[in-house]
Amino acid sequence: MFFCSREPLPAWLIFLATLDARLRGYAQLIQHILLLPFKMAFPRRPSAFLRYIVPAALILCVFYVLTGQPGSDFASPQNLRPWAGLGGSKHPIDYLIGEGEREFANKISRESKDIAEAAAAYRQRRGRHPPPGFDKWFKFAQEKKAVIVEDFWDQIYHDLEPFWALDAPRIRKDAWDFEMRIAVRDKKATSGSDWFWTKIWLRMIGTIEEYLPDMDIALNAMDEPRLVVPWEEIDELVTKAGEEKQMIAPEKVVTEFETLKKPGEGPEKDFQTPKKVWEGDKHYWNIARRGCPPTSLARQSPVINDFNQTPLIKSSFALPHMTEGYVSNYTLSTDFCHQSDLQALEGVFVEPLSTSTTKTLFPMFGGSKLAVNNEILLPAPMYWNEEERFMGSEGADIPWAEKEDAVIWRGVATGGKNKEDNWRSFQRHRFVAMNNGSKITLAETKQLEPVNFALPPKAYNLKAQKKGKLGEWVSSWSDVQFIDLMCGYKGQGARCNYTDEHFEITKGMPMAEQFRNKYLPDIDGNSFSGRYLGFLRSTSLPIKATLWREWHDSRLVAWKHFVPMDSRFGDWYGIMEYFLGDGTPKNPGRDEQAKKIAMEGREWAERVLRKEDMQVYVLRLLLEYARVSDPRRGEMGWVGDLIGEVTKGGDNELVKDTEESEGAVGSTAGEH
């Protein structure tokens, strides 16, 4: 699985994409040079001017010949396909649905039915003994009827692994020294903060406090993540943690947690922690890309600073995570490090609502993050709170046959701080425009070039597009509208002077009413979309485009439980033609496939995304966090299965085995 970034992309792909990026960089340079006489800003050194203008001019010529148009490569079929091995008769989505079925079957086949299996799976996947309290966690999980597959907790270990290389006193001090935190002492969780997110998280942790050791939990109260440690530093920490990982002899294992003093009174109070410098750079791309590998396109490509133009939409950047034009590696699709064009296609990279970021690693917990951020993920507050505006539970049971064969989306023009000179680079603005049939028709008839989107690649072979009726076809099934344009200027209400000519606004629609439609696109806002869990629990089909990571990602399988979509949305029309057809008898669509994914996603969400599953996840997470914060962490663990304790009986009570069995288990343990 590709979690962030320590996995390098193939050299040939890096070369081609970097070359493409550099070609475009030179193109921008030439355009700048051609405007120099008008800007009266000539280079100070003529030699530098000559050194760049000649090769740049040559490259610019090649660049325009190869791309055909400066605004987009979506008309170039060769950029759509990573490989072409599926055959002409099989639709790529058929293949991807089959792959999703196989991936899910393989994942669920590894379910642990008893604590011995769970502990063995843990050691095999993690390379350590389970944490103290693992037996109580397992019993709790079984009581909550949780599905126990070790893969489901991968995010925990991705988040915590770097901390194994930090001094434990530093972790503890950084946690209690942060202004917004939850403290656990003597099986009681408390907080001095009245921030509503903190209160919700406190209620959630309060439901499992009786199982928790003492600890302090620093919380991120912002929509945006706040930690971006340089990739080189994280790589060094993870490498060090791996080198120090060990499976110590069972008889030497420490099985109890420490009792902590009040925050600020423990022995770690005198530990010198690194100073945190909080950055406020409004251009978040400059901050975010340091979390990518040094050879990645995000680090190698030129930085875009001008967003007051039609953004360049390059499907070639999506090649590593696509098969025949559709997302085949969902986790990789959420990692922007190989997708440097997204710096001008996602509002968070252009200008988030707020920025307060540090490159200093410390244990901050949050509800979502980008692939490069270093927060420790908890279930988001709105998931635990189950607010009706996010969940829409009242209409979640509408039978599929009673729904409209249509797409519905209502939302606010969020994504960051949209302004007159940058809104074209915001993802929600792009998606709404791509569902405006009139604008599509003007674009396909060449009456008006789209200002913030591109027509789909011809390689998708869309029937309506071939007939020149793409806009008419989209209008027949899509109802996608803003309810508020979130203008950057005050006093505009729901309107906005610089986007009024491009977008209409409409009234909001309750989630329960939205569920009367079969297809529910889910598009990132300022961070993750809080509607996703509600969509999954409904009888409609979620179509998910995101760059944000959440606690539950390892539990869901793309094309089995939801439909993934690339963040450029170039595959949007192809996805909808696959399910809806093109409106002709020859291509009626695949309604049964859509229903199957929707129903299986709902059924699975009701098994693994319940509040009980959040409790099980957070309890496991906090046991691991307490261990990594303990100076004795290298010797700590649970080894009940290795010293003759086995699970017997329906109540999962731990009992001592016979001496004969104990000797046999002890021999096995000695082989580790």
MINUTOR-691814 format. One record per residue (C-alpha): residue in one letter; x, y, z. Coordinates in steps of 0.001 Angstrom, whole numbers, plus 500000, padded with zeros to 6 digits. Example, Ala and Ser with C-alpha at 12.3 -4.5 7.8 and 13.67 -1.06 7.14 Angstrom:
% MINUTOR-691814
A512300495500507800 S513670498940507140 
***
This chain:
% MINUTOR-691814
M500000500000500000 F501230503485499123 F500755505597502251 C502951508664501667 S505903508696500006 R508788506688500963 E508121504669497803 P509970506273494840 L508252506374491479 P509888504619488504 A512802506596487085 W511328506646483568 L508088508143484837 I509869510772486886 F512001511687483877 L509073512050481487 A506851513959483863 T509709516154485075 L510619516878481476 D507018517825480814 A507001520106483847 R510284521702482846 L509051522231479290 R506116524110480684 G508408525976483010 Y510444527147480027 A507234528066478249 Q506260530291481141 L509730531818481062 I509450532677477358 Q506021534171477879 H507494536272480669 I510417537344478490 L508142538365475634 L506314540669478018 L509463542226479431 P509393545344477231 F505935546098478540 K506801545373482168 M510094547353482059 A511754544653484145 F514744543451482094 P517268541045483694 R520155542792485352 R522664540543483595 P522337540357479780 S524292537097479791 A521597535461481883 F518977536720479456 L520776535196476465 R521599531975478277 Y517907531218478847 I516138532735475868 V517730530588473144 P517110527113474615 A513792528250476015 A512619529444472610 L513546526120471009 I511860524139473746 L508773526316473551 C508379525446469879 V508673521735470588 F506341522112473540 Y503504523598471524 V503932521116468695 L503713518192471121 T500842519424473231 G498708520944470530 Q497204523500472885 P498530525463475820 G495622525013478185 S495180521259478427 D496313517876477159 F492853516371477596 A492485516136473842 S495547513888473564 P494517510222473820 Q498087508979474205 N498279510707477574 L495250508854478880 R496428505253478925 P499164503846481170 W498822500561479307 A496306499032476944 G495998495397477879 L492329494932478747 G491076494202475266 G488503496102473237 S485413494251474473 K485917494763478205 H485289498154479760 P488119499240482088 I485647499726484937 D484539496084484614 Y488155495112485190 L488541497506488137 I485369496241489808 G486743492712489504 E490036493831491037 G488145495440493900 E486277492190494537 R489537490248494659 E491265492781496914 F488388492745499364 A488165488950499422 N491892488757500112 K491667491355502878 I488706489810504686 S490239486337504490 R492781487522507050 E490197488197509754 S491339487146513229 K488820485083515180 D490672484792518490 I493360486657520371 A496109484215519417 E495422484832515719 A495219488584516299 A498534488673518186 A500255486548515537 A498936488807512761 Y500129491820514737 R503686490516515130 Q503897489512511492 R502734492900510205 R504260495223512829 G507502493497513829 R506853494103517527 H504811492576520312 P501331494074520695 P501079496866523291 P500144496287526933 G496384496023527236 F496063494217523891 D494002491479525532 K491540494023526913 W491408495739523531 F490642492455521780 K487901491586524249 F486418495077523825 A486518494698520020 Q484730491364520196 E482094492740522544 K481482495513520019 K481223492891517235 A484095494520515349 V485643492922512282 I489271492337513265 V491641492450510301 E495133493683511127 D495265495769507932 F492463497950509298 W494881499640511703 D497636500431509179 Q497014504168509491 I497889504041513195 Y501333502630512495 H501969504945509582 D501186507880511887 L503141506712514943 E506230505095513421 P508403508276513311 F507811508839517034 W509660505621517877 A512826507501516922 L512104510496519187 D512921510598522882 A509895509535524910 P510219512481527369 R510087514857524408 I506851513266523196 R505252513558526616 K506308517155527172 D505258518260523690 A501826516758524339 W501038518361527701 D502716521635526720 F500232522243523869 E497360524616524575 M494514522429523261 R494668518948524721 I492861516152526494 A494446514675529616 V493837511138530851 R494694510441534493 D493458507587536659 K490995506360533989 K489386509786533578 A489581512003530464 T489361515776530954 S490056518984529036 G490234522659529863 S489212523655526318 D485652524599525400 W486292524386521626 F483448522314520156 W485745519836518380 T487609519229521628 K484339518599523422 I483274516029520832 W486618514234520923 L486474514307524720 R483065512616524653 M484400509979522273 I487507509258524370 G485369509333527494 T483538506222526288 I486768504197526496 E488546506012529334 E488285503032531698 Y490708501120529449 L493234503915528987 P496582504482530697 D497650508003531663 M498484510269528718 D498127513738527199 I496626514224523739 A497371517427521786 L494606518339519317 N494438520287516062 A491369522530516138 M491777523804512563 D490260522421509338 E493734522491507831 P496557520229509058 R499488521899510813 L502494519576510574 V504708519192507508 V508038517734508541 P510581517581505678 W510573514204503917 E514271513730504599 E513715514020508346 I510750511639508390 D512686509167506273 E515569509295508737 L513239508827511713 V511369505915510154 T514646504265509173 K515961504651512713 A512723503292514170 G512957500266511902 E516558499584512864 E515687499664516569 K512601497481516185 Q512914494211518071 M510918491246519311 I512261490762522816 A511994487524524789 P508540487148526394 E509929486793529918 K511588490220529630 V508506492077528433 V507089494915530564 T503322494526530553 E502135497578532518 F501985501299531749 E503377504004534011 T501283506249536205 L501890509878535232 K501926513001537343 K499822516025536454 P500789517819533224 G503937519837533824 E504963518006536982 G506582514874535569 P510334514263535138 E510083515309531477 K509358518921532493 D513075519745532285 F513531518108528881 Q514571520620526212 T512130520251523320 P512769521837519903 K511196525232519386 K508186525242517085 V508176527966514455 W504666528455513077 E504590529444509406 G501823531497507861 D502712531343504148 K499391531733502342 H500743529787499356 Y500531526393501047 W502154524510498162 N505487526004499200 I505046524362502596 A503353521110501602 R505823519953498975 R508704519671501455 G506909516571502731 C507467514873499355 P510578512911498322 P513337515107496846 T513060513321493485 S509283513767493286 L507583516014490767 A506227518161493582 R509794518998494586 Q511264519107491078 S508618521031489139 P508452524831488913 V506203526541491447 I503137528218489968 N502374531668491349 D499907533028488795 F496400531630489250 N494588534358487335 Q494214532233484211 T492733528968482993 P494621526229484862 L496603523620483024 I494981520206483471 K497397517369482695 S496069513814482679 S499630512542482239 F500367513376485886 A497718510819486853 L499360507904485022 P500809506198488140 H497379505709489707 M495187505164486634 T494330502209484394 E492801503022481022 G491714506424482305 Y490191505357485634 V491584505287489180 S493134501889489921 N495277502821492946 Y493073504928495164 T495633505469497923 L498247506679495451 S495677508950493804 T495392510827497115 D499154511487497192 F499958514714495333 C503732514216495305 H503663512801491751 Q500968515264490674 S502589518679490646 D499840520114488427 L497493519899491420 Q499229522930492897 A496963524948490581 L493908522682490829 E493256522460494577 G492326525426496751 V494323524223499738 F497555524596497751 V496604527980496323 E495444529705499517 P493808527867502420 L491482529731504756 S494178529702507400 T497784528569507643 S499680527817510825 T502218525113510107 T505436523860511636 K508167521543510407 T508841520330513961 L507417516881514657 F505302516530517778 P502290514334518661 M499327516340517393 F496054514526516715 G493599515598514010 G490632514460511933 S492179514447508449 K495385515269506625 L497148515276503291 A499608512520502448 V502548514668503580 N501151515829506916 N502305514275510168 E499236514482512394 I497980511355514159 L494494510640512832 L491359510331514942 P487819509882513598 A486614513373512682 P484294515081515202 M481316515273512824 Y481462511512512313 W481230510846516033 N478567513535516510 E476445512148513656 E474975515533512768 E471963515291510485 R473369517860508035 F476298515513507396 M474633512122507855 G471092512530506497 S469978509401508303 E466274510117507755 G466489509368504029 A469301506833504035 D467001503821503491 I465246504868500279 P465147501790497977 W467349502002494886 A464405501477492533 E462662504559493923 K465609506872493306 E466172509172490345 D468756508105487759 A470571511326488460 V473487513082490130 I472920515522492966 W475421517836494642 R474864520890496782 G477632522747498524 V479466525926499359 A482323527283497234 T484943526283499780 G488388524800499263 G490263527797500576 K490104531564500270 N488826532099496724 K489541535514495229 E489154537267491920 D492656536268490853 N492659532615492000 W489153531051491980 R489805529251488668 S492147526920490545 F489554525754493088 Q488261522204492815 R484618522795493671 H484354525647491181 R485802523320488543 F483419520478489314 V480333522693489281 A481400524203485948 M481972520720484487 N478335519896485253 N476905523009483622 G475436521734480361 S475286525202478800 K478977525865479442 I479902522430478096 T477902523083474932 L479590526454474412 A482964524773474837 E482320521816472528 T480918524101469809 K483961526360470287 Q481803529384471002 L483491529980474351 E486602528459475883 P486067527104479405 V487745529308481985 N488412526693484665 F487911523213483232 A488703521106480184 L486544518933477979 P487114515194478474 P489798513391476463 K488478511888473256 A490070508609474303 Y487118508080476649 N485084507510473493 L481997509182474928 K479051508707472581 A477446512052473425 Q480729513861472814 K481092512228469398 K477680513594468475 G478537517041469780 K475854516705472448 L477929516310475591 G476344519343477255 E472834518191476424 W473575514710477805 V475083516033481051 S472089518334481571 S469772515314481388 W471161513746484576 S473246516278486530 D472012518682489202 V475189520213490640 Q474977523714492127 F476463526043494705 I474367527380497555 D476925530056498518 L479831531462496497 M481863532311499618 C483122535552498162 G486519536819499205 Y485046540304499556 K482881541103502555 G479287542186502208 Q478470540023499185 G476055537636500922 A475814534356499027 R476762536121495777 C480179537174494525 N480914539888491993 Y483787538079490279 T482065534681489916 D478426535741489478 E478740535572485699 H479969531982485894 F477777530422488596 E474197530539489761 I473308529765493340 T470344527810494613 K468808526858497927 G470332524189500115 M468920520685500095 P468693518399503144 M470755515234502897 A467613513135503214 E466291514730500022 Q469609514314498212 F469360510582498899 R466456510433496436 N469130510426493729 K471315507436492891 Y474665509176492431 L476431511297495041 P479747512909494075 D481861513840497091 I484276516721496527 D486862518104498972 G486145521426500644 N488569523225502946 S489768519768503919 F487963516408503773 S484237516218503113 G482227515492506260 R479439513959504175 Y481363510869503122 L480293508607505978 G476664509612505468 F476980508819501765 L478483505405502491 R475707504550504941 S473013505507502430 T471553503457499583 S473032505843496990 L476412505471495281 P479289507683496526 I481737508870493869 K484784510062495768 A487507512491494671 T489909513488497432 L493463514216498501 W492666513802502193 R493471510834504395 E491079509632507106 W491111507006509849 H488990504518507935 D490815504421504594 S492298500944505089 R488823499498505636 L487322500551502321 V488068499121498888 A487643501290495799 W485215499925493189 K483849497548495833 H482424500009498371 F482589503310496464 V483649504701493095 P486965506589493080 M487475509622490856 D490634511484489922 S490962514949491468 R491085516562488030 F487643515054487302 G488638514115483751 D487136510655484294 W483816512020485574 Y481895511765482307 G483300508310481561 I482215507065484980 M478706508386484467 E478396506976480946 Y479428503569482290 F476613503584484864 L473905505653483118 G474583504920479476 D474301507557476793 G470528507761476573 T470214505376473624 P468856501791473554 K472253500511472400 N473958501720475583 P471493501583478490 G474206501729481136 R474920499420484046 D472400500247486718 E472827496878488445 Q476562497456488887 A475904500852490445 K473312499349492773 K475665496515493734 I478488498877494760 A476066501150496621 M474480498282498558 E477765496543499348 G479295499824500444 R476343500475502741 E476437496969504197 W480185497204504827 A479924500678506361 E477330499317508783 R479851496656509802 V483124498595510042 L482322502342510199 R479985502391513198 K480630504455516314 E481661501183517931 D484360500786515279 M485594504287516035 Q485873503307519694 V487846500172518820 Y490142502162516524 V490791504934519057 L491415502489521900 R494001500640519805 L495552503956518738 L495840505337522268 L497346502139523674 E500028502385520993 Y500483506098521622 A500898505531525359 R503570502930524673 V505585505043522227 S505488507879524814 D506978505652527532 P510778505581528095 R510502501784528532 R508715501348525193 G511326498996523712 E510599496433526425 M506827496944526617 G504217494664525152 W501583491998525585 V502769488377525355 G499959486477527040 D499703484131524077 L503418483322524276 I503570482485527978 G500703480033528079 E497653482290528229 V495080481367525611 T491561482471524829 K488848480043525863 G485106480298526121 G482538482620524654 D483354485388527103 N486940485589525763 E488319485096529275 L492071484575529492 V493168481436531374 K496454479667531965 D497059476644529755 T498545473346530985 E502260472984531643 E502604470856528523 S501009473509526367 E502990476218528130 G506222474455527288 A505212474108523661 V504249477758523373 G507411478769525165 S509491476865522640 T507731478629519808 A508279481985521460 G511944481272521777 E512226481105517991 H511361484805517562 
***
